[in-house]
Amino acid sequence: MEEIDINQLMRPRKICVCRQVSESDIRKAIQSGATSLQEISLQTQASTNCGTCASAVDAILQDELKKLRKIV
Ligand code: FES
């Protein structure tokens, strides 16, 4: 039987490991008005250190903006 790490299941996946920012944090920033990577960085601190998460943050931004455009 495979052992399951319950902490790993409960913990939201971090998109920005340096600043410990989750996908949920990024989506909340967009839903509250952020429309660019820079604005997300200001609100969440994502992508303000090594920058390797920038493309993942941008992908979430594009996805969330697409969803918001469908709603409006
Ligand atoms: S992983 Fe996001 S700044 Fe390093």
Residues whose N, C-alpha, C, O or C-beta is under 5 A from the ligand:
A	BS01	FES	I15 C16 V17 C18 A46 S47 T48 N49 C50 G51 T52 C53
